[in-house]
């Protein structure tokens, strides 16, 4: 089953709807801050993403610096390809977005489109 890597946990936000895309796994804790210990957090995020595949997703939430590092490491690990889940507040659903940095493309998918 694919994995949804959550960049930073937030106990006040219900992310269970993202579980339809895969098993939820947090990359960092809710109170981690990149500027306090960047080496530890980059190492932790890299270690947590080491099994990333084309079928997995990145759910960006939390500290923007942690989001940026997570995206960069995911792209590095997966040869420039990162699948994102973007929350739409109006529709109250996640939209999948596939980004390919090396091919220069972004593919927007419908929220109910079967990915697996």
Backbone as CSV, one residue per row, in Angstrom:
resi,resn,N_x,N_y,N_z,CA_x,CA_y,CA_z,C_x,C_y,C_z
1,UNK,0.848,-1.189,0.000,0.000,0.000,0.000,0.886,1.242,0.000
2,UNK,0.506,2.268,-0.753,1.280,3.513,-0.756,1.300,4.162,0.626
3,UNK,2.228,5.088,0.778,2.362,5.835,2.026,2.104,7.310,1.761
4,UNK,1.410,7.964,2.684,1.245,9.414,2.667,2.182,9.955,3.737
5,UNK,3.245,10.618,3.306,4.210,11.194,4.241,3.744,12.598,4.619
6,UNK,3.434,12.781,5.897,2.966,14.066,6.422,4.197,14.837,6.880
7,UNK,4.407,16.030,6.328,5.642,16.749,6.622,5.788,17.083,8.100
8,UNK,4.697,17.509,8.747,4.754,17.802,10.183,3.375,17.585,10.791
9,UNK,3.344,16.766,11.808,2.083,16.499,12.507,1.497,17.774,13.085
10,UNK,0.177,17.833,13.134,-0.531,18.896,13.848,-1.727,18.233,14.506
11,UNK,-1.689,18.070,15.829,-2.770,17.353,16.508,-4.137,18.026,16.390
12,UNK,-4.167,19.293,15.963,-5.447,20.002,15.839,-6.078,19.844,14.466
13,UNK,-5.385,19.184,13.539,-5.893,19.038,12.175,-6.196,17.573,11.893
14,UNK,-7.410,17.309,11.435,-7.815,15.949,11.082,-7.369,15.644,9.651
15,UNK,-6.389,14.771,9.528,-5.886,14.406,8.206,-6.333,13.010,7.789
16,UNK,-7.254,12.426,8.525,-7.718,11.075,8.201,-8.258,10.929,6.774
17,UNK,-8.886,11.967,6.177,-9.319,11.807,4.790,-8.164,11.495,3.821
18,UNK,-6.943,11.854,4.181,-5.790,11.561,3.329,-5.430,10.079,3.349
19,UNK,-5.967,9.335,4.299,-5.669,7.903,4.408,-6.207,7.122,3.212
20,UNK,-7.111,7.710,2.443,-7.598,7.007,1.249,-6.487,6.881,0.204
21,UNK,-5.434,7.690,0.348,-4.317,7.664,-0.587,-3.185,6.749,-0.116
22,UNK,-3.240,6.322,1.156,-2.198,5.433,1.663,-2.077,5.518,3.176
23,UNK,-1.142,4.751,3.719,-0.876,4.757,5.161,-0.226,6.076,5.548
24,UNK,-0.720,6.703,6.623,-0.195,7.984,7.070,1.066,7.781,7.909
25,UNK,2.115,8.539,7.576,3.364,8.471,8.325,3.931,9.883,8.455
26,UNK,4.166,10.306,9.690,4.672,11.651,9.935,6.193,11.688,9.800
27,UNK,6.691,12.723,9.143,8.131,12.889,8.989,8.757,13.587,10.189
28,UNK,8.007,14.474,10.852,8.517,15.221,12.006,7.428,15.339,13.060
29,UNK,7.839,15.720,14.249,6.904,15.924,15.359,6.276,17.309,15.287
30,UNK,5.163,17.508,16.010,4.460,18.789,15.930,5.293,20.000,16.344
31,UNK,6.219,19.838,17.253,6.942,20.995,17.783,8.375,21.090,17.270
32,UNK,8.727,20.279,16.272,10.059,20.386,15.678,10.195,21.718,14.951
33,UNK,11.380,22.320,15.072,11.676,23.566,14.369,13.031,23.420,13.694
34,UNK,13.057,23.657,12.405,14.244,23.422,11.608,15.430,24.289,12.047
35,UNK,15.168,25.515,12.437,16.273,26.422,12.763,16.990,26.052,14.066
36,UNK,16.374,25.253,14.911,17.002,24.875,16.177,18.056,23.788,15.966
37,UNK,17.735,22.785,15.149,18.689,21.712,14.887,18.488,21.193,13.463
38,UNK,18.960,21.953,12.464,18.708,21.557,11.072,19.321,20.216,10.687
39,UNK,20.510,19.925,11.180,21.168,18.664,10.804,20.343,17.463,11.255
40,UNK,19.863,17.500,12.491,19.071,16.386,13.015,17.790,16.211,12.213
41,UNK,17.091,17.316,11.920,15.815,17.205,11.208,15.997,16.766,9.756
42,UNK,17.005,17.277,9.077,17.240,16.853,7.689,17.573,15.366,7.659
43,UNK,18.392,14.928,8.589,18.735,13.500,8.673,17.498,12.661,8.959
44,UNK,16.656,13.129,9.881,15.425,12.407,10.243,14.474,12.322,9.053
45,UNK,14.275,13.428,8.350,13.360,13.439,7.199,13.897,12.525,6.101
46,UNK,15.205,12.616,5.826,15.815,11.756,4.795,15.633,10.287,5.154
47,UNK,15.847,9.940,6.420,15.700,8.548,6.868,14.248,8.090,6.714
48,UNK,13.302,8.941,7.078,11.885,8.567,6.981,11.412,8.441,5.543
49,UNK,12.047,9.157,4.624,11.652,9.111,3.210,12.413,8.074,2.399
50,UNK,13.343,7.347,2.998,14.232,6.482,2.219,13.496,5.426,1.394
51,UNK,12.291,5.021,1.781,11.544,4.028,1.013,10.550,4.637,0.035
52,UNK,10.625,5.940,-0.196,9.684,6.652,-1.069,9.681,6.070,-2.478
53,UNK,8.466,5.867,-3.028,8.316,5.363,-4.395,7.390,6.290,-5.186
54,UNK,7.204,5.984,-6.461,6.289,6.756,-7.311,4.840,6.668,-6.856
55,UNK,4.523,5.694,-6.034,3.138,5.509,-5.577,2.827,6.288,-4.302
56,UNK,3.845,6.858,-3.671,3.661,7.538,-2.390,3.327,9.011,-2.583
57,UNK,2.853,9.627,-1.495,2.373,11.003,-1.524,3.014,11.810,-0.414
58,UNK,3.158,13.113,-0.651,3.638,14.044,0.357,2.485,14.969,0.705
59,UNK,2.130,14.998,1.983,1.078,15.889,2.478,1.777,17.026,3.202
60,UNK,1.801,18.206,2.574,2.548,19.348,3.086,1.731,20.126,4.102
61,UNK,2.216,20.116,5.350,1.584,20.913,6.393,2.622,21.199,7.470
62,UNK,2.432,22.294,8.172,3.350,22.649,9.243,4.315,23.749,8.838
63,UNK,5.487,23.715,9.426,6.537,24.711,9.222,6.943,24.751,7.742
64,UNK,6.866,25.928,7.108,7.238,26.016,5.686,8.667,25.554,5.392
65,UNK,9.588,25.768,6.321,10.966,25.309,6.109,11.014,23.781,6.076
66,UNK,10.265,23.121,6.955,10.206,21.659,6.971,9.544,21.147,5.695
67,UNK,8.511,21.855,5.229,7.866,21.476,3.975,8.865,21.558,2.822
68,UNK,9.623,22.644,2.756,10.603,22.825,1.685,11.676,21.752,1.692
69,UNK,12.220,21.457,2.865,13.246,20.416,2.979,12.653,19.061,2.594
70,UNK,11.442,18.770,3.055,10.799,17.487,2.747,10.587,17.326,1.252
71,UNK,10.120,18.383,0.591,9.902,18.331,-0.852,11.225,18.117,-1.580
72,UNK,12.248,18.880,-1.188,13.550,18.761,-1.847,14.123,17.355,-1.692
73,UNK,14.033,16.797,-0.496,14.563,15.455,-0.266,13.746,14.397,-1.011
74,UNK,12.422,14.568,-1.046,11.574,13.623,-1.785,11.931,13.659,-3.267
75,UNK,12.139,14.852,-3.818,12.505,14.981,-5.231,13.871,14.363,-5.489
76,UNK,14.793,14.558,-4.571,16.134,13.976,-4.727,16.070,12.449,-4.712
77,UNK,15.321,11.903,-3.784,15.215,10.452,-3.631,14.496,9.812,-4.818
78,UNK,13.463,10.495,-5.329,12.610,9.911,-6.363,12.880,10.504,-7.757
79,UNK,14.112,10.908,-8.004,14.535,11.348,-9.343,13.697,12.501,-9.889
80,UNK,13.381,13.466,-9.029,12.667,14.659,-9.467,11.157,14.543,-9.488
81,UNK,10.624,13.406,-9.084,9.167,13.217,-9.096,8.628,13.208,-7.668
82,UNK,7.590,14.044,-7.434,6.946,14.113,-6.122,5.439,14.190,-6.326
83,UNK,4.716,13.333,-5.617,3.256,13.378,-5.626,2.804,14.128,-4.378
84,UNK,1.982,15.154,-4.578,1.495,15.973,-3.470,-0.001,15.791,-3.285
85,UNK,-0.447,15.911,-2.045,-1.878,16.009,-1.757,-2.139,17.430,-1.291
86,UNK,-2.967,18.146,-2.030,-3.273,19.537,-1.725,-4.698,19.636,-1.214
87,UNK,-4.861,20.241,-0.048,-6.178,20.401,0.565,-6.910,21.573,-0.068
88,UNK,-8.162,21.346,-0.441,-9.024,22.412,-0.951,-10.065,22.704,0.120
89,UNK,-9.964,23.894,0.725,-10.883,24.231,1.828,-12.325,24.381,1.369
90,UNK,-12.505,24.832,0.141,-13.869,25.035,-0.345,-14.568,23.694,-0.576
91,UNK,-13.872,22.774,-1.229,-14.442,21.464,-1.539,-14.265,20.470,-0.392
92,UNK,-13.382,20.815,0.551,-13.083,19.946,1.696,-12.642,18.553,1.247
93,UNK,-11.659,18.567,0.347,-11.106,17.316,-0.160,-9.650,17.539,-0.549
94,UNK,-8.908,16.452,-0.649,-7.528,16.522,-1.120,-7.497,16.343,-2.626
95,UNK,-6.697,17.177,-3.289,-6.461,17.041,-4.716,-5.057,16.492,-4.914
96,UNK,-4.927,15.439,-5.672,-3.586,14.924,-5.958,-2.921,15.739,-7.064
97,UNK,-1.655,16.044,-6.857,-0.865,16.774,-7.846,0.453,16.028,-8.008
98,UNK,0.766,15.645,-9.239,2.023,14.955,-9.523,2.984,15.956,-10.157
99,UNK,4.139,16.134,-9.518,5.138,17.089,-9.982,6.351,16.318,-10.493
100,UNK,6.810,16.688,-11.686,8.024,16.104,-12.238,8.978,17.247,-12.549
101,UNK,9.968,17.446,-11.684,10.883,18.573,-11.847,11.769,18.428,-13.072
102,UNK,12.181,17.234,-13.374,13.096,17.025,-14.501,12.377,17.076,-15.837
103,UNK,11.111,16.702,-15.862,10.339,16.770,-17.106,9.631,18.121,-17.227
104,UNK,9.646,18.897,-16.134,9.051,20.222,-16.158,7.545,20.236,-16.158
105,UNK,6.908,19.191,-15.661,5.455,19.135,-15.731,4.770,18.981,-14.397
106,UNK,3.515,19.412,-14.384,2.644,19.219,-13.236,1.361,18.626,-13.768
107,UNK,0.949,17.528,-13.185,-0.269,16.850,-13.620,-1.306,16.972,-12.514
108,UNK,-2.391,17.663,-12.799,-3.478,17.782,-11.835,-4.460,16.649,-12.067
109,UNK,-4.807,15.966,-11.018,-5.741,14.862,-11.106,-7.015,15.233,-10.381
110,UNK,-8.098,14.583,-10.721,-9.357,14.818,-10.029,-9.295,14.167,-8.648
111,UNK,-9.971,14.737,-7.639,-9.865,14.202,-6.285,-10.374,12.765,-6.156
112,UNK,-11.302,12.356,-6.982,-11.852,11.020,-6.860,-11.220,10.021,-7.840
113,UNK,-10.254,10.514,-8.611,-9.607,9.643,-9.582,-8.819,8.561,-8.845
114,UNK,-8.974,7.351,-9.308,-8.284,6.218,-8.661,-6.816,6.255,-9.053
115,UNK,-5.938,6.324,-8.070,-4.510,6.417,-8.322,-3.848,5.056,-8.175
116,UNK,-4.321,4.275,-7.263,-3.654,3.018,-6.939,-3.831,2.024,-7.992
